[in-house]
Amino acid sequence: MRLFFLICLTILAQSLCAQSMPTAAGGMDKKMSGINVHVASGYRSGGDYEFTGHSKLLHSGTASDAYVTNVRLSVPVMKIYSGTLSLSGHYNYMHQEFKPQMPAASAGHVHFDDNHHTWGAAAIYNFRSTLWGKMLMGHAVINAECSRYGFERISGFAAATMLIKRTEYSSFSAGAVLLLNSASRWPLFPFVTYWRKFNDKWQLSLVMPQCHVQYNISQKDKLMLGTTIGGEHYYIRPKHAELPSTCMYSRSYVRPELVYEHSFTPLMRCSVRCGSIFYINGRLNSDSGNRKYVEIEHDASAFVQVAFSYGLKLF
C-alpha cells in the first residue's frame, strides 16, 4: 500500500498545498469549482529489470523505452455545505516492452503486453471549514477502475489538513491521509506542508517528502527545481502457473526534476518537465492490489513530459 499512499500524496501536493498559499492580495487561492482538464504525454528511457523474492519467478531482462499519456477530467456537480462534489474520469496509456534475457528454466517468464490501458471514474469531495479557530481543508476520493480485461477494483482515500499558521509570506499546515479499502496494517499516514515566499522571484513549496524551489521569470513564466514522489500501475495477463489470471503491475518512484511552466490565463497553463526517475520498488500484486507475489527491481531512467491544463469556472 506504499504505492497507493504515494499516489494520494501526489494528488494532495497540488490540491491541498495550493489552497493554503496566500495570493498577492492576501486572500486564498481559489482556482477550484470549475471544469478541469489535464493532459500529459511523455517519454522515459528503458533499462534492465530483475524479478526477486519468488523462487519460481526469478528472471531478468530489459525494458524498452516507454511512452506514457495521461488524461484527466473533473466536473463539479453540486455544492454540499462548505464543499464541492465533483465527478472525475481518467485514462492512462503506457507502451513499454519487457524482453526476458534469463527466464527460469522450470517455470518460464512472466508475460507482459506491450500496450497498457487503464481508465476509471471517481467521486471527489473538497471542503473548507474551521476547527479551533483554524482553517480545515479536506479531500475525499472514491475511485472505480477498469482495464482492457474488464472491471478491476474500487479504491479511495480521505485526507484533511489544518492551516496552523499563515502570513503574507508563509504558511504551515499539518494533516493525515486515510487509505480506504486497504490491506495496509497502518492505513493512516501523517504529512506536513510548508510554503515560503522569499521575495517576488523566489519561493519554496514543501509537501513532505516532496519539495520544489520556484523562480518566477515573469508573471506568466516560472521555473521549478525539486523532487516529486509518485507511482503508477496497470494490469497484465501474466500467463504463469504461479500467478492468477490477472495481476496488477505497480511501481513507485522518486523523481528529481526541472519544470518550466507558462500560464496563458489563470486557468490555462502548460508545462515541460525533465529529469530522472529512481524507482523505489516494483511488484506484481493481485488485481485488487491487496496481495504481493513478487518484487521487481528497475534501473533508473531519464524522462521528459509535456502537460497542458485547462479550467473553466462554473461557480
Phi and psi in degrees as a GROMACS rama.xvg file:
@    title "Ramachandran Plot"
@    xaxis  label "Phi"
@    yaxis  label "Psi"
@TYPE xy
-59.8897  -39.4546  ARG-2
-60.4159  -45.3419  LEU-3
-61.2009  -40.9453  PHE-4
-62.8761  -41.1549  PHE-5
-63.9706  -39.8576  LEU-6
-63.652  -44.4065  ILE-7
-59.9978  -44.4354  CYS-8
-65.5144  -35.0808  LEU-9
-62.8258  -42.4985  THR-10
-63.5027  -43.1002  ILE-11
-67.427  -27.881  LEU-12
-56.9221  -34.3477  ALA-13
-91.1129  -41.1636  GLN-14
-77.4113  -48.4002  SER-15
-80.9298  -44.646  LEU-16
-64.4663  -40.2294  CYS-17
-63.3  -34.9816  ALA-18
-69.7691  -22.3692  GLN-19
-92.5907  1.36498  SER-20
-89.6402  124.292  MET-21
-65.6903  146.479  PRO-22
-85.2613  174.25  THR-23
-61.0312  -26.4727  ALA-24
-85.8895  -1.19277  ALA-25
92.6921  -1.83964  GLY-26
-91.2577  -165.09  GLY-27
-100.303  149.201  MET-28
-68.3576  125.026  ASP-29
-123.783  49.6737  LYS-30
-85.736  39.9456  LYS-31
-116.233  -168.427  MET-32
62.4965  43.3449  SER-33
-152.794  171.333  GLY-34
-71.1531  129.484  ILE-35
-125.1  128.337  ASN-36
-120.862  130.92  VAL-37
-132.35  125.894  HIS-38
-126.935  128.618  VAL-39
-134.489  137.996  ALA-40
-140.495  139.973  SER-41
-158.672  176.604  GLY-42
-126.878  144.7  TYR-43
-141.339  145.463  ARG-44
-74.321  157.384  SER-45
-89.6699  -166.48  GLY-46
170.361  -176.296  GLY-47
-80.3956  154.573  ASP-48
-137.681  161.933  TYR-49
-150.544  132.829  GLU-50
-85.3993  133.035  PHE-51
-137.009  159.091  THR-52
90.2439  2.57389  GLY-53
-146.269  114.987  HIS-54
-61.9009  -28.4844  SER-55
-95.1093  3.82986  LYS-56
-121.69  6.21896  LEU-57
-67.7622  122.57  LEU-58
-167.475  166.421  HIS-59
-131.568  170.766  SER-60
-178.767  -164.698  GLY-61
-126.663  131.754  THR-62
-97.1344  134.623  ALA-63
-74.0592  173.759  SER-64
-58.7137  150.894  ASP-65
-119.19  148.806  ALA-66
-125.209  123.877  TYR-67
-126.374  135.093  VAL-68
-133.583  133.339  THR-69
-127.908  135.193  ASN-70
-128.319  132.633  VAL-71
-137.792  135.246  ARG-72
-133.786  131.521  LEU-73
-131.91  141.255  SER-74
-134.042  121.798  VAL-75
-71.0482  138.832  PRO-76
-114.227  -26.692  VAL-77
-166.781  156.817  MET-78
-89.693  133.13  LYS-79
-128.448  109.927  ILE-80
54.8697  -118.496  TYR-81
-101.502  22.6026  SER-82
-135.944  -179.522  GLY-83
-127.038  129.728  THR-84
-96.5814  126.772  LEU-85
-124.287  154.636  SER-86
-110.108  140.267  LEU-87
-135.802  147.996  SER-88
-131.44  149.753  GLY-89
-143.564  152.951  HIS-90
-139.136  129.163  TYR-91
-124.777  134.222  ASN-92
-130.023  138.159  TYR-93
-139.953  133.514  MET-94
-113.159  119.032  HIS-95
-159.224  136.196  GLN-96
-102.927  137.007  GLU-97
-110.147  116.703  PHE-98
-113.43  105.186  LYS-99
-68.8201  141.358  PRO-100
-109.845  -29.3863  GLN-101
-139.85  73.4357  MET-102
-68.1037  148.589  PRO-103
-62.69  132.93  ALA-104
-64.2194  -32.6541  ALA-105
-86.3939  -26.9063  SER-106
-127.321  -14.6063  ALA-107
81.2404  179.104  GLY-108
-99.6679  167.07  HIS-109
-82.9471  135.583  VAL-110
-85.869  127.88  HIS-111
-116.283  132.334  PHE-112
-74.323  160.846  ASP-113
-81.9855  -32.0736  ASP-114
-114.118  131.754  ASN-115
-128.711  127.813  HIS-116
-123.887  131.203  HIS-117
-136.73  135.451  THR-118
-146.385  163.642  TRP-119
-172.456  178.234  GLY-120
-135.045  151.147  ALA-121
-143.229  151.942  ALA-122
-106.819  128.596  ALA-123
-125.402  132.569  ILE-124
-123.608  121.221  TYR-125
-114.343  136.874  ASN-126
-144.153  159.541  PHE-127
-130.609  137.245  ARG-128
-150.846  -169.059  SER-129
-128.469  146.902  THR-130
-146.034  124.115  LEU-131
54.37  35.2684  TRP-132
78.6857  5.60016  GLY-133
-112.946  149.185  LYS-134
-70.6384  133.463  MET-135
-118.939  127.311  LEU-136
-120.379  140.24  MET-137
-134.235  161.781  GLY-138
-153.274  121.695  HIS-139
-132.15  139.754  ALA-140
-137.397  131.646  VAL-141
-118.625  123.392  ILE-142
-124.672  131.886  ASN-143
-110.923  133.117  ALA-144
-128.699  142.896  GLU-145
-129.289  160.45  CYS-146
-129.921  -176.663  SER-147
-63.1128  -14.8757  ARG-148
-93.7602  -4.46978  TYR-149
124.216  -166.647  GLY-150
-67.163  139.105  PHE-151
-113.945  -54.226  GLU-152
-165.609  165.151  ARG-153
-117.021  131.238  ILE-154
-141.054  174.014  SER-155
-179.49  172.812  GLY-156
-157.06  160.865  PHE-157
-133.348  144.544  ALA-158
-144.559  150.183  ALA-159
-142.23  142.877  ALA-160
-137.869  139.748  THR-161
-107.459  130.061  MET-162
-80.403  99.4326  LEU-163
-75.8422  -41.8409  ILE-164
-147.685  136.273  LYS-165
-142.784  130.809  ARG-166
-127.075  -176.733  THR-167
-64.2812  -25.4781  GLU-168
-116.648  -0.412612  TYR-169
-159.426  159.026  SER-170
-150.332  149.509  SER-171
-138.066  130.489  PHE-172
-133.418  156.813  SER-173
-137.864  144.636  ALA-174
-163.222  -165.261  GLY-175
-152.54  152.421  ALA-176
-112.12  130.113  VAL-177
-111.362  119.457  LEU-178
-82.5738  132.908  LEU-179
-104.277  144.176  LEU-180
54.8742  48.5719  ASN-181
-114.848  145.646  SER-182
-91.4218  3.77154  ALA-183
-65.1383  139.83  SER-184
-68.9327  -24.3581  ARG-185
-132.39  89.6348  TRP-186
-82.3081  -1.55925  PRO-187
-108.032  123.544  LEU-188
-125.158  121.839  PHE-189
-78.8228  158.305  PRO-190
-154.728  162.593  PHE-191
-129.92  151.765  VAL-192
-126.588  145.251  THR-193
-144.021  134.964  TYR-194
-130.369  134.977  TRP-195
-139.118  125.708  ARG-196
-103.593  115.121  LYS-197
-82.9918  -40.1393  PHE-198
-162.227  -168.427  ASN-199
-66.5052  -17.2098  ASP-200
-102.131  -35.2039  LYS-201
-117.495  139.725  TRP-202
-153.731  161.558  GLN-203
-122.829  132.244  LEU-204
-122.828  126.937  SER-205
-133.968  121.966  LEU-206
-125.523  97.4163  VAL-207
-51.5809  129.585  MET-208
-98.3347  24.2643  PRO-209
-88.9985  148.21  GLN-210
-152.641  135.189  CYS-211
-138.185  136.097  HIS-212
-100.584  130.375  VAL-213
-115.474  136.843  GLN-214
-120.296  121.149  TYR-215
-87.9633  107.078  ASN-216
-69.0799  -42.8307  ILE-217
-153.487  -172.064  SER-218
-65.9049  -24.6833  GLN-219
-111.605  -8.678  LYS-220
-125.617  139.813  ASP-221
-149.484  154.932  LYS-222
-116.259  141.732  LEU-223
-132.574  139.558  MET-224
-129.686  128.779  LEU-225
173.708  -156.706  GLY-226
-129.802  143.405  THR-227
-123.64  140.59  THR-228
-110.988  151.688  ILE-229
-175.595  -166.424  GLY-230
-160.689  170.044  GLY-231
-152.584  158.222  GLU-232
-157.936  159.041  HIS-233
-155.697  176.735  TYR-234
-114.619  143.441  TYR-235
-133.576  160.883  ILE-236
-105.695  97.7648  ARG-237
-71.1724  -23.3737  PRO-238
53.0003  52.5456  LYS-239
-137.23  137.371  HIS-240
-63.6802  -26.5585  ALA-241
-86.9478  -0.164996  GLU-242
-127.381  155.232  LEU-243
-68.7804  172.896  PRO-244
-64.2476  -33.6922  SER-245
-127.54  133.679  THR-246
-126.728  155.34  CYS-247
-98.2168  123.411  MET-248
-97.1687  120.332  TYR-249
-132.987  151.768  SER-250
-153.142  144.674  ARG-251
-113.459  159.489  SER-252
-152.063  161.797  TYR-253
-113.757  134.044  VAL-254
-128.474  93.3436  ARG-255
-65.8028  133.642  PRO-256
-151.789  154.936  GLU-257
-114.564  129.838  LEU-258
-124.859  131.07  VAL-259
-112.429  129.867  TYR-260
-129.812  135.075  GLU-261
-122.171  130.496  HIS-262
-102.756  115.895  SER-263
-73.7455  -42.9396  PHE-264
-141.608  172.788  THR-265
-58.3564  -20.7497  PRO-266
-116.78  8.18072  LEU-267
-136.733  123.802  MET-268
-151.542  160.67  ARG-269
-131.849  159.856  CYS-270
-148.388  154.562  SER-271
-127.616  127.311  VAL-272
-120.284  142.822  ARG-273
-148.888  154.758  CYS-274
160.713  -147.425  GLY-275
-124.434  154.981  SER-276
-120.637  121.479  ILE-277
-111.167  115.687  PHE-278
-80.9397  124.8  TYR-279
-74.859  -46.7946  ILE-280
-160.062  159.604  ASN-281
-138.312  152.349  GLY-282
-162.612  159.521  ARG-283
-103.4  122.601  LEU-284
-115.15  171.983  ASN-285
-64.5155  162.772  SER-286
-63.2053  -22.8819  ASP-287
-81.098  -14.1039  SER-288
86.002  2.13309  GLY-289
-91.6307  -12.2041  ASN-290
-130.711  130.171  ARG-291
-96.2227  137.486  LYS-292
-108.584  -39.5083  TYR-293
-156.855  148.033  VAL-294
-90.6447  147.953  GLU-295
-131.197  120.501  ILE-296
-95.4971  142.381  GLU-297
-128.159  146.057  HIS-298
-70.3861  153.591  ASP-299
-66.7032  157.781  ALA-300
-140.269  161.59  SER-301
-96.6729  152.727  ALA-302
-145.402  158.665  PHE-303
-142.808  140.451  VAL-304
-143.038  137.254  GLN-305
-115.198  133.194  VAL-306
-134.474  152.609  ALA-307
-137.114  132.49  PHE-308
-126.986  139.788  SER-309
-137.975  135.212  TYR-310
-125.178  146.555  GLY-311
-134.812  113.916  LEU-312
-69.443  136.217  LYS-313
-111.923  -44.9813  LEU-314
